Amino acid sequence: PFERKLRGQRALRIIEPEGVIRTQHEILDKTAALPGVTAAAFASAVPMEGPIRVWTQTVYVDGQRDDPGTMPPLRRMKVVSPGYFNAIGTRMIAGRDITWNDIYGHARVAIVSANFAQEIWGSPAAALGQRIRESPDAAIWREIIGVVEDVHEDAVHQSAPTMAYWPVMMESFGGAQPFVMRAVNLVIRSDRAG
């Protein structure tokens, strides 16, 4: 369970997924309000943290048929809060970012990297409105609402991996119903860095 300490109060345990997200959102809002902070977000991992913290698994594309006996290529994936791409300085190439309305409304949405979009659909714009899911038997397809520029995850001299980005809370994901990311990395952009 998610636990936190509040100025000498005993630890609070938050069990419900929405309570976890609301608490994380509150921490994020307070962080964003600090002097000098220009953007704040959180994610399951940050760039250059290495492959251990970024999931690698197949991502299934609606309408794409794989040859019998083969599996789709492995992709990297992260769960991200709204504003994550702005906080790490990554441009949205097509479409839009995930919003808090998407999170709290359990919108079935996803974002992919430009190289993923290029490989499968030929262009970032063509990826918008397409659907992906995390396993062949997942009941829920997620609509691609945005495409972001490629991010070097392992090292600047290595090619950026193809990525799928999922919301930090979903009605179902990877067998968890509902799914919430309880351990996250805070990302802060500041005009005072230097």
Solvent accessible surface area in square Angstrom, and as a share of the most:
residue,aa,sasa,rsa
1,P,107,0.67
2,F,34,0.14
3,E,88,0.39
4,R,55,0.20
5,K,149,0.63
6,L,61,0.30
7,R,244,0.89
8,G,83,0.80
9,Q,106,0.47
10,R,199,0.73
11,A,37,0.28
12,L,69,0.34
13,R,146,0.53
14,I,25,0.13
15,I,102,0.52
16,E,114,0.51
17,P,30,0.19
18,E,64,0.29
19,G,24,0.23
20,V,0,0.00
21,I,0,0.00
22,R,122,0.45
23,T,10,0.06
24,Q,8,0.03
25,H,34,0.15
26,E,73,0.33
27,I,71,0.36
28,L,9,0.04
29,D,79,0.41
30,K,130,0.55
31,T,14,0.08
32,A,46,0.35
33,A,84,0.65
34,L,101,0.50
35,P,97,0.61
36,G,18,0.17
37,V,28,0.16
38,T,80,0.47
39,A,12,0.09
40,A,15,0.12
41,A,0,0.00
42,F,3,0.01
43,A,0,0.00
44,S,5,0.03
45,A,0,0.00
46,V,41,0.24
47,P,36,0.23
48,M,91,0.41
49,E,60,0.27
50,G,15,0.14
51,P,78,0.49
52,I,166,0.85
53,R,94,0.34
54,V,3,0.02
55,W,85,0.30
56,T,68,0.39
57,Q,64,0.29
58,T,12,0.07
59,V,2,0.01
60,Y,32,0.12
61,V,13,0.07
62,D,53,0.27
63,G,54,0.52
64,Q,75,0.33
65,R,201,0.73
66,D,58,0.30
67,D,102,0.53
68,P,134,0.85
69,G,91,0.87
70,T,77,0.45
71,M,134,0.60
72,P,12,0.08
73,P,69,0.44
74,L,114,0.57
75,R,9,0.03
76,R,35,0.13
77,M,1,0.00
78,K,0,0.00
79,V,0,0.00
80,V,0,0.00
81,S,0,0.00
82,P,14,0.09
83,G,25,0.24
84,Y,1,0.00
85,F,4,0.02
86,N,98,0.51
87,A,4,0.03
88,I,39,0.20
89,G,45,0.43
90,T,15,0.09
91,R,150,0.55
92,M,55,0.25
93,I,68,0.35
94,A,16,0.13
95,G,48,0.46
96,R,102,0.37
97,D,36,0.19
98,I,2,0.01
99,T,56,0.32
100,W,51,0.18
101,N,130,0.66
102,D,14,0.07
103,I,0,0.00
104,Y,47,0.18
105,G,56,0.54
106,H,58,0.26
107,A,34,0.26
108,R,116,0.43
109,V,10,0.06
110,A,0,0.00
111,I,0,0.00
112,V,0,0.00
113,S,0,0.00
114,A,17,0.13
115,N,35,0.18
116,F,0,0.00
117,A,0,0.00
118,Q,103,0.46
119,E,95,0.43
120,I,40,0.20
121,W,46,0.16
122,G,40,0.39
123,S,40,0.26
124,P,29,0.18
125,A,70,0.55
126,A,44,0.34
127,A,0,0.00
128,L,62,0.31
129,G,42,0.40
130,Q,66,0.29
131,R,100,0.36
132,I,0,0.00
133,R,47,0.17
134,E,8,0.04
135,S,31,0.20
136,P,78,0.49
137,D,123,0.64
138,A,17,0.13
139,A,101,0.78
140,I,16,0.08
141,W,49,0.17
142,R,3,0.01
143,E,79,0.35
144,I,0,0.00
145,I,20,0.10
146,G,0,0.00
147,V,0,0.00
148,V,0,0.00
149,E,47,0.21
150,D,56,0.29
151,V,15,0.09
152,H,76,0.34
153,E,2,0.01
154,D,45,0.23
155,A,20,0.15
156,V,119,0.68
157,H,154,0.69
158,Q,83,0.37
159,S,103,0.66
160,A,16,0.13
161,P,26,0.16
162,T,25,0.15
163,M,0,0.00
164,A,0,0.00
165,Y,1,0.01
166,W,0,0.00
167,P,1,0.01
168,V,0,0.00
169,M,3,0.01
170,M,3,0.01
171,E,58,0.26
172,S,21,0.13
173,F,14,0.06
174,G,61,0.59
175,G,76,0.73
176,A,42,0.33
177,Q,140,0.62
178,P,65,0.41
179,F,26,0.11
180,V,18,0.10
181,M,31,0.14
182,R,81,0.30
183,A,66,0.51
184,V,47,0.27
185,N,35,0.18
186,L,80,0.40
187,V,17,0.10
188,I,86,0.43
189,R,102,0.37
190,S,36,0.23
191,D,107,0.55
192,R,174,0.64
193,A,82,0.64
194,G,127,1.22
